Amino acid sequence: MKIVVDRDACMGYANCVIEAPELFDIDEATDKAVALIEEPDESFREAAERAARVCPAVALRIEG
C-alpha cells in the first residue's frame, strides 16, 4: 500500500491528522498534509482509507 498526498489539492484542513495521526501530519512551512509513512504495512490500511474518505479537498489517495 502507498499513500499519495496531492499537495496542490491539499488545503491543510488536517482531517487526515485527526483520523490517522500515526500516518499524517501538517508541514508547518506549507500548511499542507504530509504522509509520515508513505508505504505503511497493511495494518494501517483502515486508518489510511478512513483519512482519505474524510479529506474535504480529496487530496489523499491510497494505492495498492
Phi and psi restraints in degrees (range 20) as a CNS / XPLOR table:
assign (resid 1 and name C) (resid 2 and name N)
       (resid 2 and name CA) (resid 2 and name C) 1.0 -132.9 20.0 2
assign (resid 2 and name N) (resid 2 and name CA)
       (resid 2 and name C) (resid 3 and name N) 1.0 136.7 20.0 2
assign (resid 2 and name C) (resid 3 and name N)
       (resid 3 and name CA) (resid 3 and name C) 1.0 -98.9 20.0 2
assign (resid 3 and name N) (resid 3 and name CA)
       (resid 3 and name C) (resid 4 and name N) 1.0 127.0 20.0 2
assign (resid 3 and name C) (resid 4 and name N)
       (resid 4 and name CA) (resid 4 and name C) 1.0 -118.1 20.0 2
assign (resid 4 and name N) (resid 4 and name CA)
       (resid 4 and name C) (resid 5 and name N) 1.0 125.0 20.0 2
assign (resid 4 and name C) (resid 5 and name N)
       (resid 5 and name CA) (resid 5 and name C) 1.0 -107.1 20.0 2
assign (resid 5 and name N) (resid 5 and name CA)
       (resid 5 and name C) (resid 6 and name N) 1.0 119.5 20.0 2
assign (resid 5 and name C) (resid 6 and name N)
       (resid 6 and name CA) (resid 6 and name C) 1.0 -82.7 20.0 2
assign (resid 6 and name N) (resid 6 and name CA)
       (resid 6 and name C) (resid 7 and name N) 1.0 96.5 20.0 2
assign (resid 6 and name C) (resid 7 and name N)
       (resid 7 and name CA) (resid 7 and name C) 1.0 -69.0 20.0 2
assign (resid 7 and name N) (resid 7 and name CA)
       (resid 7 and name C) (resid 8 and name N) 1.0 -20.8 20.0 2
assign (resid 7 and name C) (resid 8 and name N)
       (resid 8 and name CA) (resid 8 and name C) 1.0 -72.8 20.0 2
assign (resid 8 and name N) (resid 8 and name CA)
       (resid 8 and name C) (resid 9 and name N) 1.0 -36.3 20.0 2
assign (resid 8 and name C) (resid 9 and name N)
       (resid 9 and name CA) (resid 9 and name C) 1.0 -81.8 20.0 2
assign (resid 9 and name N) (resid 9 and name CA)
       (resid 9 and name C) (resid 10 and name N) 1.0 -29.0 20.0 2
assign (resid 9 and name C) (resid 10 and name N)
       (resid 10 and name CA) (resid 10 and name C) 1.0 -60.1 20.0 2
assign (resid 10 and name N) (resid 10 and name CA)
       (resid 10 and name C) (resid 11 and name N) 1.0 132.6 20.0 2
assign (resid 10 and name C) (resid 11 and name N)
       (resid 11 and name CA) (resid 11 and name C) 1.0 -108.1 20.0 2
assign (resid 11 and name N) (resid 11 and name CA)
       (resid 11 and name C) (resid 12 and name N) 1.0 2.6 20.0 2
assign (resid 11 and name C) (resid 12 and name N)
       (resid 12 and name CA) (resid 12 and name C) 1.0 74.8 20.0 2
assign (resid 12 and name N) (resid 12 and name CA)
       (resid 12 and name C) (resid 13 and name N) 1.0 25.1 20.0 2
assign (resid 12 and name C) (resid 13 and name N)
       (resid 13 and name CA) (resid 13 and name C) 1.0 -67.3 20.0 2
assign (resid 13 and name N) (resid 13 and name CA)
       (resid 13 and name C) (resid 14 and name N) 1.0 -23.5 20.0 2
assign (resid 13 and name C) (resid 14 and name N)
       (resid 14 and name CA) (resid 14 and name C) 1.0 71.1 20.0 2
assign (resid 14 and name N) (resid 14 and name CA)
       (resid 14 and name C) (resid 15 and name N) 1.0 16.2 20.0 2
assign (resid 14 and name C) (resid 15 and name N)
       (resid 15 and name CA) (resid 15 and name C) 1.0 -60.5 20.0 2
assign (resid 15 and name N) (resid 15 and name CA)
       (resid 15 and name C) (resid 16 and name N) 1.0 -34.9 20.0 2
assign (resid 15 and name C) (resid 16 and name N)
       (resid 16 and name CA) (resid 16 and name C) 1.0 -64.2 20.0 2
assign (resid 16 and name N) (resid 16 and name CA)
       (resid 16 and name C) (resid 17 and name N) 1.0 -38.2 20.0 2
assign (resid 16 and name C) (resid 17 and name N)
       (resid 17 and name CA) (resid 17 and name C) 1.0 -66.3 20.0 2
assign (resid 17 and name N) (resid 17 and name CA)
       (resid 17 and name C) (resid 18 and name N) 1.0 -39.7 20.0 2
assign (resid 17 and name C) (resid 18 and name N)
       (resid 18 and name CA) (resid 18 and name C) 1.0 -64.7 20.0 2
assign (resid 18 and name N) (resid 18 and name CA)
       (resid 18 and name C) (resid 19 and name N) 1.0 -42.4 20.0 2
assign (resid 18 and name C) (resid 19 and name N)
       (resid 19 and name CA) (resid 19 and name C) 1.0 -76.3 20.0 2
assign (resid 19 and name N) (resid 19 and name CA)
       (resid 19 and name C) (resid 20 and name N) 1.0 -36.8 20.0 2
assign (resid 19 and name C) (resid 20 and name N)
       (resid 20 and name CA) (resid 20 and name C) 1.0 -144.4 20.0 2
assign (resid 20 and name N) (resid 20 and name CA)
       (resid 20 and name C) (resid 21 and name N) 1.0 71.1 20.0 2
assign (resid 20 and name C) (resid 21 and name N)
       (resid 21 and name CA) (resid 21 and name C) 1.0 -63.9 20.0 2
assign (resid 21 and name N) (resid 21 and name CA)
       (resid 21 and name C) (resid 22 and name N) 1.0 -18.5 20.0 2
assign (resid 21 and name C) (resid 22 and name N)
       (resid 22 and name CA) (resid 22 and name C) 1.0 -76.5 20.0 2
assign (resid 22 and name N) (resid 22 and name CA)
       (resid 22 and name C) (resid 23 and name N) 1.0 -14.5 20.0 2
assign (resid 22 and name C) (resid 23 and name N)
       (resid 23 and name CA) (resid 23 and name C) 1.0 -112.7 20.0 2
assign (resid 23 and name N) (resid 23 and name CA)
       (resid 23 and name C) (resid 24 and name N) 1.0 -24.1 20.0 2
assign (resid 23 and name C) (resid 24 and name N)
       (resid 24 and name CA) (resid 24 and name C) 1.0 -132.5 20.0 2
assign (resid 24 and name N) (resid 24 and name CA)
       (resid 24 and name C) (resid 25 and name N) 1.0 153.5 20.0 2
assign (resid 24 and name C) (resid 25 and name N)
       (resid 25 and name CA) (resid 25 and name C) 1.0 -147.7 20.0 2
assign (resid 25 and name N) (resid 25 and name CA)
       (resid 25 and name C) (resid 26 and name N) 1.0 172.0 20.0 2
assign (resid 25 and name C) (resid 26 and name N)
       (resid 26 and name CA) (resid 26 and name C) 1.0 -107.3 20.0 2
assign (resid 26 and name N) (resid 26 and name CA)
       (resid 26 and name C) (resid 27 and name N) 1.0 126.9 20.0 2
assign (resid 26 and name C) (resid 27 and name N)
       (resid 27 and name CA) (resid 27 and name C) 1.0 -72.2 20.0 2
assign (resid 27 and name N) (resid 27 and name CA)
       (resid 27 and name C) (resid 28 and name N) 1.0 117.4 20.0 2
assign (resid 27 and name C) (resid 28 and name N)
       (resid 28 and name CA) (resid 28 and name C) 1.0 -63.2 20.0 2
assign (resid 28 and name N) (resid 28 and name CA)
       (resid 28 and name C) (resid 29 and name N) 1.0 -28.6 20.0 2
assign (resid 28 and name C) (resid 29 and name N)
       (resid 29 and name CA) (resid 29 and name C) 1.0 -73.9 20.0 2
assign (resid 29 and name N) (resid 29 and name CA)
       (resid 29 and name C) (resid 30 and name N) 1.0 -32.8 20.0 2
assign (resid 29 and name C) (resid 30 and name N)
       (resid 30 and name CA) (resid 30 and name C) 1.0 -114.8 20.0 2
assign (resid 30 and name N) (resid 30 and name CA)
       (resid 30 and name C) (resid 31 and name N) 1.0 -11.3 20.0 2
assign (resid 30 and name C) (resid 31 and name N)
       (resid 31 and name CA) (resid 31 and name C) 1.0 57.7 20.0 2
assign (resid 31 and name N) (resid 31 and name CA)
       (resid 31 and name C) (resid 32 and name N) 1.0 34.5 20.0 2
assign (resid 31 and name C) (resid 32 and name N)
       (resid 32 and name CA) (resid 32 and name C) 1.0 -119.9 20.0 2
assign (resid 32 and name N) (resid 32 and name CA)
       (resid 32 and name C) (resid 33 and name N) 1.0 154.5 20.0 2
assign (resid 32 and name C) (resid 33 and name N)
       (resid 33 and name CA) (resid 33 and name C) 1.0 -70.2 20.0 2
assign (resid 33 and name N) (resid 33 and name CA)
       (resid 33 and name C) (resid 34 and name N) 1.0 147.8 20.0 2
assign (resid 33 and name C) (resid 34 and name N)
       (resid 34 and name CA) (resid 34 and name C) 1.0 -133.4 20.0 2
assign (resid 34 and name N) (resid 34 and name CA)
       (resid 34 and name C) (resid 35 and name N) 1.0 145.8 20.0 2
assign (resid 34 and name C) (resid 35 and name N)
       (resid 35 and name CA) (resid 35 and name C) 1.0 -84.7 20.0 2
assign (resid 35 and name N) (resid 35 and name CA)
       (resid 35 and name C) (resid 36 and name N) 1.0 124.1 20.0 2
assign (resid 35 and name C) (resid 36 and name N)
       (resid 36 and name CA) (resid 36 and name C) 1.0 -74.1 20.0 2
assign (resid 36 and name N) (resid 36 and name CA)
       (resid 36 and name C) (resid 37 and name N) 1.0 -31.3 20.0 2
assign (resid 36 and name C) (resid 37 and name N)
       (resid 37 and name CA) (resid 37 and name C) 1.0 -130.0 20.0 2
assign (resid 37 and name N) (resid 37 and name CA)
       (resid 37 and name C) (resid 38 and name N) 1.0 106.5 20.0 2
assign (resid 37 and name C) (resid 38 and name N)
       (resid 38 and name CA) (resid 38 and name C) 1.0 -73.2 20.0 2
assign (resid 38 and name N) (resid 38 and name CA)
       (resid 38 and name C) (resid 39 and name N) 1.0 -29.1 20.0 2
assign (resid 38 and name C) (resid 39 and name N)
       (resid 39 and name CA) (resid 39 and name C) 1.0 -129.4 20.0 2
assign (resid 39 and name N) (resid 39 and name CA)
       (resid 39 and name C) (resid 40 and name N) 1.0 71.4 20.0 2
assign (resid 39 and name C) (resid 40 and name N)
       (resid 40 and name CA) (resid 40 and name C) 1.0 -72.4 20.0 2
assign (resid 40 and name N) (resid 40 and name CA)
       (resid 40 and name C) (resid 41 and name N) 1.0 160.5 20.0 2
assign (resid 40 and name C) (resid 41 and name N)
       (resid 41 and name CA) (resid 41 and name C) 1.0 -77.5 20.0 2
assign (resid 41 and name N) (resid 41 and name CA)
       (resid 41 and name C) (resid 42 and name N) 1.0 172.1 20.0 2
assign (resid 41 and name C) (resid 42 and name N)
       (resid 42 and name CA) (resid 42 and name C) 1.0 -60.1 20.0 2
assign (resid 42 and name N) (resid 42 and name CA)
       (resid 42 and name C) (resid 43 and name N) 1.0 -21.5 20.0 2
assign (resid 42 and name C) (resid 43 and name N)
       (resid 43 and name CA) (resid 43 and name C) 1.0 -64.3 20.0 2
assign (resid 43 and name N) (resid 43 and name CA)
       (resid 43 and name C) (resid 44 and name N) 1.0 -17.2 20.0 2
assign (resid 43 and name C) (resid 44 and name N)
       (resid 44 and name CA) (resid 44 and name C) 1.0 -97.5 20.0 2
assign (resid 44 and name N) (resid 44 and name CA)
       (resid 44 and name C) (resid 45 and name N) 1.0 -1.0 20.0 2
assign (resid 44 and name C) (resid 45 and name N)
       (resid 45 and name CA) (resid 45 and name C) 1.0 -56.6 20.0 2
assign (resid 45 and name N) (resid 45 and name CA)
       (resid 45 and name C) (resid 46 and name N) 1.0 -48.7 20.0 2
assign (resid 45 and name C) (resid 46 and name N)
       (resid 46 and name CA) (resid 46 and name C) 1.0 -59.1 20.0 2
assign (resid 46 and name N) (resid 46 and name CA)
       (resid 46 and name C) (resid 47 and name N) 1.0 -45.0 20.0 2
assign (resid 46 and name C) (resid 47 and name N)
       (resid 47 and name CA) (resid 47 and name C) 1.0 -65.3 20.0 2
assign (resid 47 and name N) (resid 47 and name CA)
       (resid 47 and name C) (resid 48 and name N) 1.0 -40.8 20.0 2
assign (resid 47 and name C) (resid 48 and name N)
       (resid 48 and name CA) (resid 48 and name C) 1.0 -65.1 20.0 2
assign (resid 48 and name N) (resid 48 and name CA)
       (resid 48 and name C) (resid 49 and name N) 1.0 -44.4 20.0 2
assign (resid 48 and name C) (resid 49 and name N)
       (resid 49 and name CA) (resid 49 and name C) 1.0 -66.4 20.0 2
assign (resid 49 and name N) (resid 49 and name CA)
       (resid 49 and name C) (resid 50 and name N) 1.0 -37.5 20.0 2
assign (resid 49 and name C) (resid 50 and name N)
       (resid 50 and name CA) (resid 50 and name C) 1.0 -63.4 20.0 2
assign (resid 50 and name N) (resid 50 and name CA)
       (resid 50 and name C) (resid 51 and name N) 1.0 -44.0 20.0 2
assign (resid 50 and name C) (resid 51 and name N)
       (resid 51 and name CA) (resid 51 and name C) 1.0 -62.3 20.0 2
assign (resid 51 and name N) (resid 51 and name CA)
       (resid 51 and name C) (resid 52 and name N) 1.0 -41.1 20.0 2
assign (resid 51 and name C) (resid 52 and name N)
       (resid 52 and name CA) (resid 52 and name C) 1.0 -64.3 20.0 2
assign (resid 52 and name N) (resid 52 and name CA)
       (resid 52 and name C) (resid 53 and name N) 1.0 -38.9 20.0 2
assign (resid 52 and name C) (resid 53 and name N)
       (resid 53 and name CA) (resid 53 and name C) 1.0 -65.9 20.0 2
assign (resid 53 and name N) (resid 53 and name CA)
       (resid 53 and name C) (resid 54 and name N) 1.0 -34.4 20.0 2
assign (resid 53 and name C) (resid 54 and name N)
       (resid 54 and name CA) (resid 54 and name C) 1.0 -89.8 20.0 2
assign (resid 54 and name N) (resid 54 and name CA)
       (resid 54 and name C) (resid 55 and name N) 1.0 -0.6 20.0 2
assign (resid 54 and name C) (resid 55 and name N)
       (resid 55 and name CA) (resid 55 and name C) 1.0 -73.5 20.0 2
assign (resid 55 and name N) (resid 55 and name CA)
       (resid 55 and name C) (resid 56 and name N) 1.0 112.4 20.0 2
assign (resid 55 and name C) (resid 56 and name N)
       (resid 56 and name CA) (resid 56 and name C) 1.0 -67.9 20.0 2
assign (resid 56 and name N) (resid 56 and name CA)
       (resid 56 and name C) (resid 57 and name N) 1.0 -20.7 20.0 2
assign (resid 56 and name C) (resid 57 and name N)
       (resid 57 and name CA) (resid 57 and name C) 1.0 -92.6 20.0 2
assign (resid 57 and name N) (resid 57 and name CA)
       (resid 57 and name C) (resid 58 and name N) 1.0 -2.6 20.0 2
assign (resid 57 and name C) (resid 58 and name N)
       (resid 58 and name CA) (resid 58 and name C) 1.0 52.4 20.0 2
assign (resid 58 and name N) (resid 58 and name CA)
       (resid 58 and name C) (resid 59 and name N) 1.0 47.3 20.0 2
assign (resid 58 and name C) (resid 59 and name N)
       (resid 59 and name CA) (resid 59 and name C) 1.0 -98.9 20.0 2
assign (resid 59 and name N) (resid 59 and name CA)
       (resid 59 and name C) (resid 60 and name N) 1.0 -0.1 20.0 2
assign (resid 59 and name C) (resid 60 and name N)
       (resid 60 and name CA) (resid 60 and name C) 1.0 -115.3 20.0 2
assign (resid 60 and name N) (resid 60 and name CA)
       (resid 60 and name C) (resid 61 and name N) 1.0 139.8 20.0 2
assign (resid 60 and name C) (resid 61 and name N)
       (resid 61 and name CA) (resid 61 and name C) 1.0 -136.0 20.0 2
assign (resid 61 and name N) (resid 61 and name CA)
       (resid 61 and name C) (resid 62 and name N) 1.0 137.3 20.0 2
assign (resid 61 and name C) (resid 62 and name N)
       (resid 62 and name CA) (resid 62 and name C) 1.0 -108.8 20.0 2
assign (resid 62 and name N) (resid 62 and name CA)
       (resid 62 and name C) (resid 63 and name N) 1.0 121.1 20.0 2
assign (resid 62 and name C) (resid 63 and name N)
       (resid 63 and name CA) (resid 63 and name C) 1.0 -108.6 20.0 2
assign (resid 63 and name N) (resid 63 and name CA)
       (resid 63 and name C) (resid 64 and name N) 1.0 145.8 20.0 2
